[in-house]
Amino acid sequence: MGEKFAEKDVAKLDEVLADLGSQKGTLIPILQKAQEIFGYLPREILVRISEKIKVPLSQIYGVVTFYAQFHLKPRGKNIVRSCQGTACHVRGAKGILAELRKQLGLEEGESTTKDLAFTLETVACIGCCGLAPVLMINDETHGRLVPDAIKGILDNYR
């Protein structure tokens, strides 16, 4: 394997493959477990899964790219979800998103900080419209935001 993966992690994956690999309909649970182990689904891990369970790599990529729960790139320790829904949009979500990008040092098109501390995602709705504009960091919701509050909020996660 070209990329360096901890032997214990590869061993965990091999255990999952030994337990589930011969059963029909277990591709998604295998991918979920692999992502738990590695934090994302590196190509080399997908190749290993393909070889071990005898499922074409193209089929595995089809599943991974169809479901939003799977990630092909490393993600940050903290997942920041910025709501861009109607209520948040009307109350300034674009300014919040711009400030998040500025504070995280992310250019348009980038989503994860170089130090892997944060991954920024935009979402259609968090479901807290009464608190708009809203963002979530991991499982914590922050509402009634103004751009000046973003630095302090992010500092609590650094």
N, C-alpha and C positions, 0 to 999 in steps of 0.2 A: 504494500500500500504506500503510495507516494506521500500523502499527507500523514503527519504523525498523529496517531490516535493512541490513547493509553491502552495498554494491553488488557487491563481490567475491564475497560469499556467494550473492547472488541469481544472479550470473553462473555460479557453480559449479553451482547447482541447474539452471539452464537448460542447461548442458553435459550434466548427467546426463539431463535430460529429452530432449535431442536424441539422446543415445546410446541410451537405453533405451525412450523413450516410445512408439515405434511398434511395439515388439515385444510379443507376447502373453505374459502371465504375469510381467510385470516390476514389478507394483505394489509388492510387498513389497521388492524390492531398491531401488526408487526411494525408498520411505519410509525405508528404512534409511540410504541415502545422505543424504537430506534431514535426518534426525535427527543424523547425524554432522556435517553442516554447521552446523546451527542449535542443536544441543544438546537440542532437543525439536521437536515438530511444531506450530507455531503455526497457528491457523485460516487466516490469510491465505496461508500457504505451502501448506496443503492445498487451498485454493481455486485457487491457481495451478497446482498439480499436476493437479487435476481438469480445469481448462480446457485445459491443454496436452496431456494424454493422452486427453481425451474420455472420462473415467470419472466417473460421477455422484459428487458429493460424499458422498452418503449411503452409497454402496458403500465409499468410502475410509474414512469414519468407522467403518463396520462392521468393516473390517480392523484399523484402529488401536485400536479399543476391545476387540477380541477378543484380540489378542496383547499379553502383558504387557511385551514388549520396547519397545513404543512409549509415548511420554509426551507428553501434551497440555499440560503445564505445565513451566515452567523447573525444572531440577534443579540441585542443588548441585554444587560442584566435587568434593566428597568424598561418596561414597555409603556410608552406614552401614547395614548389615543386621544387625538384632538377631534372633537365633534364638529362636523361641518353641516349638520342638519339645518332645517329652515329656521327654527327658533334661535339656534346659536349663530347662524349666518346673519340674521337680522340684528343680533345684539353684539356683533363684532368678532366673530370667530376667525375671520381672515387676519385681523390684527394679532390675535392670540397665536395663530399658526406662524405668522411672520416672526413674532418674538420668540417662539419656541425654536424655530430654525436658527435665529440669530444667537440665542443663548447656548444652543447645542453645537453651533458651528457647522450646520448642515446646509449645503447648497441645494437648490431645486434638483430633485431626482435622487438625492441621497436620503437614506432613512436611518442608518446606524452610525453612531459616532465611532471614530477610529479606535478609541479605547474600549469599545464594546460595553460602555456604561449605559447607553440609552439607544432605543429604537423608537423612532417617531412614525406613527401611523395616523392617517386620517380615516374617520369612520362617518357613516351617514347619519347615525343617531346613537346616542348613549342611553337615551330614555329618561333624561333628567331635564326636560325642556323648561321646567319652572326655575331651574338654576342657571339657565343659559347666560353666557357661553360657558361650556363645560369641557373639562378634560379628565381623563383617568390616567393615573400612573399605577401600573400593576392593578391592584384591586381597589385602590382609593380614588374617590371622586372629588374633584375640586371644581366648585361652581362660582357663578357670579364673578367671573374673572375680568381683570383688566390687564393690559400688557405689562404694567409695572410690577405686578405680583408674580410674574413667571419666574424671574431669577430666584427669588426666595423659595418658591415651591420646589424648583429643581435642585437648589442647594441642599434641601432636606434629604435628597436621594443620592447625593454624591458621596 
